[in-house]
Amino acid sequence: MLNDLPTPCIVIDAAVVARNLRRMATYAKSHGLAVRPHTKTHKSTLLGRMQLEHGAIGLTVAKVGEAEVMASITDDILMAYPAVDPQRCARLAQLARSKTVRVGIDSTIAADALAAAARSAGATVGILVDLDVGHHRTGVQSAGEALALAQHIDRSKGLRLDGVMFFPGHIASPPASQAPALTAVGAKLEEVLSLWRRSGLEARVVSGGSTPTAYQSHLVGHLTEIRPGTYVYNDMNCVRGQCAALEDCAARILATVVSTAVPGQVVLDAGSKTLTSDRCGPAPDSGHGHVLEYPQAKITKLSEEHAQVDVTACDRAPKVGERVTVIPNHICPCVNLQDQVWWKEEGSPPRAIMVEARGKVF
């Protein structure tokens, strides 16, 4: 059983995953929204199939390598990441010969590169204009820029203008207080789409969303699909950001105490190569994850293979050889560090499932 697994490892609770998927599917259906989940969180065809079985219309990826893996289970893929270099564009174009492939871009350079690759492959690539709605990472900055790029795409042989995408990553406040910011996103979309309509262009797809804002997505006007990723597993960012509870966290890291030699401290065998060094966004001073069995403990420092845990506030401290469960701050990069995770269904021993898209950085 769990005590027989090598540590550190990630254990996935199948029942919690299923509950998370049902909840998202029910919400989206009740508000007339499609779900196109981002596979960057799980990077697994098993989980991707489950999402499709729960009504997802397709899958979202960030990398071509992820797209090629997920193309084995779906015919509809959005790469919500700009493709510019010839190699990446060529592989997307090849995929588009047999699949519906869309790419989110914010420059004419990317449009021209994708168009050239599509023409060479005898394919058509769908394009979503990436609009910056406040996160300031990628995306055109104004309605005028969005129109100019859309017109360029519409004129480009090998491309199909499908619509608009955005990422509301700047909205990380508790869900109950998100309405004003999401209403502002809707207003910016209205400005863009209205200008497109007056210019004779149509946005059949308006794609946006994130896990922190997922269940408030109905507050964004014109939205047709949402792209949450972390919701399938959840993590401490979600818990401390009040968009999930501890019991909604399906992915947990099993670790072993390997040292108690330093007073007031224990050391786990899960360092930065397991937990990553991501701080918790809503609570940056909370440590590198939450130890379920010792909630007063604080993971204060990570090196590659060691997690130093302050246990001075605990009523008791774990002993050498004891196993503990950690919910990480950010589950997505943690999964990407594993070749396999352990799938746990009630009444059955854990079984290994491969993380087929891990390490796909291109």
N, C-alpha and C positions, 0 to 999 in steps of 0.2 A: 504494500500500500504506500501511502505517502512517506512513511519512515524509511522505505527502501529506496527512494529516489536519490540520485546523486545531487548534491547541492554545490553552488547555488543553481536554482532552476525556477522556471515560471510554471505555475499550475493554474489552469483555466477551469473555472467552475461552469460546466455546461448548462446547468439550470439557470444560473444568473445571466449568462449570455442569451439564452432563449427569452428570458423575461425582458431583457433590455431591447432585444429585437422586436418583440411583440409591442412593447410600449411605443417605440418609435413608429412602427408601422401603423398602429392605431391612431396616434396623433396626426400623422401625415394624411391618412385617409380622411379623417374627420375635417380636415381643413383644405382638402382638394390639392394637396401638394404631393409631388413625386419625391422619392428618396433615391439618391445616387450616392451611396456611402463611400467615404474615402478609405481605401484599403491600406493606407500607410500605417494604420494602427496595428492591424493583424497580419498583413502580408501573407495570408494563407488562403489557398483555394477552398479549403473546407469552410472557413468562415465566410468567404465570398459567396459560396453556394448557399449557405444559410441565409445570408442577407437577401439574395435573389429569391429564395423560397418564401421569404417574408415580404415580398412585393417590390423590392428594389427594381428600378427600371434599367439599371446598368450600374457600372462601377466607376469610381474616380481613382486616379493614380497621380503620382508626381513625377515618375520616371518612366522612360520607354521600357526599361527592363521589367518594371512592374506591369506595364501594359501588356507586354508579351506573355507574362505569366497568367494574368487574369483573362487574357483572350481565350484561354482554354476553357473558360466556364461562362463567358458572356460574349454577345455580339455587339455590345454598346459600351464604349469606353470614352471617358473624358480625361485628358491629361490637363489638370489644372495647374499648369506650369509652362512657362514660355519655352518653345523650341526654337533655337537659333542656328546651332551648328549643323553642317551638312549631314554628319553621321546620324544624329538624332532624328533629323527631319526625314532622312531616307528610310529609316526603320519604321517610323510612324506611317509614312506613305505606303510602304509594303503591307503593313497591317491593315491600312484603309482599303486595300484591294478586296478584302473579304469581310471586313468589319466596319461598323459605324464608328469612326474615330473623330473626336472633337479635341481641339486644343485651345486653351485660353492664352491670348497674347496681348501685348500692349505696344507693339511697334510695327512699322511698315517693313523693317528689316526682317523681323520674324515672319511676317506675312509672305514676303518675297522668297525667303528660304523654303518655307513650307510649300508654296505654290510651285517652285521649281522642282522640288522632290516629288510632289504629287503628279505633275505633268510627266516627269521621267518614268514614274511607276504606272502611269495610266490609271490613276486613282483620284478620288476627290476627298479632301480633308475638310471637315466642318470646323468653323472658327467661332469662338466666343470672344468678344472684346472684353478684356480685363479692365474693370473700372475700380479705381481706388475710392472707397467710401469712408476712409478714415484710418485704416491700419498703416498706410504709408510704407508698404513694402514693395508691391508692384501695382500696376494699373494706371491707365490714363487719368489725367487730373481734372478734366472738365468735359462737359457735354459736347463742346465744340471739337475737342480732340477725339472723343469717342465717335462722333459723326465722321470726321475726316478719315479715321482708321477704318471704320465700317465701309465707307465708300470705296476706299482703296481695296479692301478685301472683296467687295462685291464686283469689282472690275477685274479681279485676278482669276485667270483660268486655272483650274485645279483646286480652287477654294470655294467653299459654300458658307455664306454668312448665316449663322444659325442664331446668334443672339448675344447676350451679355452675361458675364460672370463677375462675381465680387466675393470678397472675404471680409466679414465683419470682425476681424481679430482684435480690433481695438475695444470691443465691447465685452468686458470680462467682469462686469459688476454682477451682483446677485440677480437672478432672473426677474424678481419682482420690481426691480428698478430699471429695467432695460427699455421700457416702452419709448421714452423720449428719443434715445439714440437710434432705436430701430425705425421709428417714424421718420427721423432725419434721413436714414438710408433710403427709405421708400421715396422720400421727396427727391433725392438725387437721382434715383432710378427714373422717376416720372419725368424729370427734366431731360434726361438722355433719351428715353423712349419716345417722348413727345416730339423732340427734334428729329429723331429717326422717321417717325410717321409722317411728319410734314415734308420730309425729304424723300418719301417713297420707299423707305426701308422698314423691314419687319424684324422683330426679335421674337422668334418662336420659342426660344429658350431663355429664361432668366434664372440663372443658377447661382445660389449663394448659400450662406449658412455656416455654422460651426457647432460644435457640441455645446459650448456655454450658452449659445442663443437658440439652440435647436427648437425648444418647446415654446419659444416666443416668435417663431418664424412667421406666423400668420399676421404679425403686426407690420410686416414689410410688404407694401403694396407691389403688385406685378410679379411677385416671385412665383416661379413654376416648379422648381425643384430645390431640394436642400442636400448638402454634402457633409453631414457630420461624420466624423471618423472615430474619435475616442469613445463615443457613447457605447460602443459594442463591449468594451472592457471597463471603462472609467478608471480614474486614478485620484491621487490626492489633490491635484489641481481642480478636478471636478467636485470633490467633496468639500474642500475649503472654499470653492467658488459657489457653493450651494446649488449646483445643478445635478448633484447625485449624492447618495448616502453611502456609508461604508458598505452596507449590504448590497449595493449595486456594483461594487468593484469585483469583476469576475476574474481578473488576472492578479495573482499574488505571487510574490517571490519567496520561495522557501530557502532559508539560509541556516547555517550552523554556527553556533558560538565556538570560536577556535581559541580564544584567549580571554582570561579574566585577571591577568597578572597585574595590570595597572589598577590601583584602587579607584573605585567609582566608575569604572569603565569596563565594557565588554567589547570584543571585536568579532564581527561576523565575516564569513567568507564571501560576502557579496560586496565588492568594491565598485569603483567607477565603471568597470567592464561589465557590470551587471545592472547596477542601479542608475548609471549615468550620473553626471554632475549637475543635472538640471535642478535649480531651486524651485520651490513652489511659488507660482505667480501670485496667488492671493495671500500667501503667508510666507514671504521669503526667508524669514528667520526660524521657520518651524523644523528645519533639518532636512535630511535627504530621504524622506519617506516616513511612514507611520508603522511602528511595530505593534501589531494587533495584540499580542499577548502581554505586552508591557507598554500601555498607552502613555505612561509618563516618561518613558525613555525618549532620548533624542539622538538621532544619528547626526553627529556633529562634523565628522570629517571622513572623506573618502580618499583612499589611494587606489591603485589599480585593482588590487585583490583584497583590500581590507576596508571594512566599515567600522569606524570607531563610534561607539554608542555610549553616551553619558547616561548612567543609570542611577545617579545620586538622588533623583526625585522618586524613584520606585520603592515600593514597600519591600520588595525582594528583587534579587538580581538573578538572571539566568546563569546556569552552570556550563562549564566546558562540555561540549558534546550535545547540548540542548538545541533543538530546532525551533526557530521562530519564523513568523510570517510577516513579510513587509509589503505594504501597499506603496508603490513608488510614486514620486511626484508626477512623473510624465511617463506613461506606459509605452508610448510609441517608439522612442529610441531604445527602450529596454528590450522590446520584442526584436528589434532589428539586430541586436547583439547575440541572438540565439539561433542556432541551426534548427532547434526543435523546442516545442513547449509540450507540457503534459496536460492532456485533456481528461478531466475527471467527471464522470457521470455517476450518479447515485447508484450504489449497489454493484459497481464494477471497478476493477483496479484501474489506476491511471494508465493511459496509453499515449505514446509519443505521436505527435503530429508535426510534420515538417513545416517550417516557415519558408516556403518556396521562393518568396520574393525578397528575403533578407539580403542585405548587401547590394541591392540593385541601385547603385548611386548614379548610373547613367541611363 
